[in-house]
Amino acid sequence: MEQRAHFITLSTPDLDAARAFYRDGLGWTPLLDVPGEIIFFQIAPGLVLGLFEATKFVADMQGTAADGKLGGLTLSQNVATPADVEATVKRAVEAGGTLVKSPQTAEFGGYHGHVADPNGVVWEICHNPGWRVDETGRVHLTPIENTP
């Protein structure tokens, strides 16, 4: 199997709240939106995030151990500047997200804040100057000094 994923699908007990958070709060455009069931957003070349209504998610799993609850998961987005971190976190909270961690200097030397979507999925919005994606799509992470 190739080392890649094409879909990340998250169970959501409130699809309408999730839609408002991602569409209005993060400013994303749906790739496909099936009201009452699932919404997809393309989040990278060849990668889609799906938000699947919880009862439909559990039914799709045919009653297995997948109960539709998430835990121990953080999704992250790197933005261009610390000011972009501030603005994105503010907009996400205004669209129904919950502030988890106010924007601040991060241990890795960048700047970040955390906000949970209406279903509890935690997003880290960060500015990491050591993050770079080259023309082939390969990610490069350069260690950076933690500057106060």
N, C-alpha and C positions, 0 to 999 in steps of 0.2 A: 504494500500500500504506500502511496506517495505521502510525504510529510507535508500535509496541508489539510485545511478544513475549508469547506465551501459554505456551510451554514452553521451559525450558532443560534440555537433556538432556546428561548427562555419561556417558562410558564409564567403567566400573569393572571392574577385573580380579577383585575380590573383593566380590561383591554382599552376602554375609552380613556381612562386616566393615563395609561401608558402612551396611547396615541397622542394625547395633548402634550405630554412631557417631551416625547421625542420629536414630534412635528413642530410644536409651538415653542417649547423650551430650548431644544437643541437646534432647531431650525432645519431638521432633516426632511427630505422628500421621500414619501413612501414609494417603493418599487411596485408593491402589490398590497392592496388593503381589502380584506374580506371581512366586513363588519360582523361582529359577534364571534369571529373565529380566529383570525391571524392577520398580522400586518408584517410586511417585510421591508427592510431598508438595506440598500447596498451600502456597505461601510468601507469597502476597499475593493481593489480589482479582484474579481472572482470571489468575494466574500460578502455574505448576506447575514444580517441579524434578523431573526424572526421572533416575534412576541406572540405567543400562542395562548389563547384563552384557557385558563387552568382546567376547567372541567373537560374541555375538548382535548387538552394535552394528556390528562390522565386516561381518558378513553382511548386515545391513540396508543398509549403505552399498554393497553389491555389489562389494566389493573395490577401491573407489576409494582415493584418497589418505588418507582418514580411517582411520588405523591404530589408533584407539582410545586414543592417548596424548594427554595434555593438557600444556600448558605456557603460562606467561605469563598465568595466570588467577587472580584472587582474588575470592572472593565475600565480601560484608560484611554484618554485621547490627549495627544500632545498638541499644544497650541503655540503660536509664534512668540508670544510675550507674556510676562506676568500680568499686564493689564488685560489681556485676552482671558487669562484664567479668571480674574475678578469678574469680568463681564459675563462670561459663560456660566459661571456658578450662580451669579445673580439672576440671570435670565431663566436658568433651570429651576431655581427655587420659586420664582414668580409663576412658573408654569406648573406648579404642583409638586416639585421635588422637595426633599427634606435635607437641610444642611447637616452634614455629618461632621465635617471638619472645615473650618474657615480657611480661606486661602492664606498660605504662609510659606516661608522658606522650608524646603524639604531637606531631609538628611542627605540626599544624594547631591545637593547643591543647586537644584532647580527651585521651582516654585509650584505649589499645588494646593488643591482643595478637593474635598469629597462631597458629593451630593447623591442622595438615594432617589431613584425614580419612585413613583407612587406605589410600586410593588416591592420595594426594598432592594432592588438591584443598585449597587453602589458604583458610581462613576467617579474615577479620579480624573480631574481636569488638571493637566500639568503643563508646565513649560520646562522642558529638559533640553538645554543647549547642546547636550551630547548626543541627541537623537538626530539621525539623518537617514533618509531613504534615497538610495542612488537610482540612476536611470533604469536599472534592471528590476527595481522593486525590492532589492535586498536592504534590510535594516542594518544600520551601523550604530552601535552604542559606544560612545567614547566616555571613559570615566572623567568626571569633572571635579574640581575642587569645591568643597563646601564653603562658600563665602558668606559671612553674616550679612 
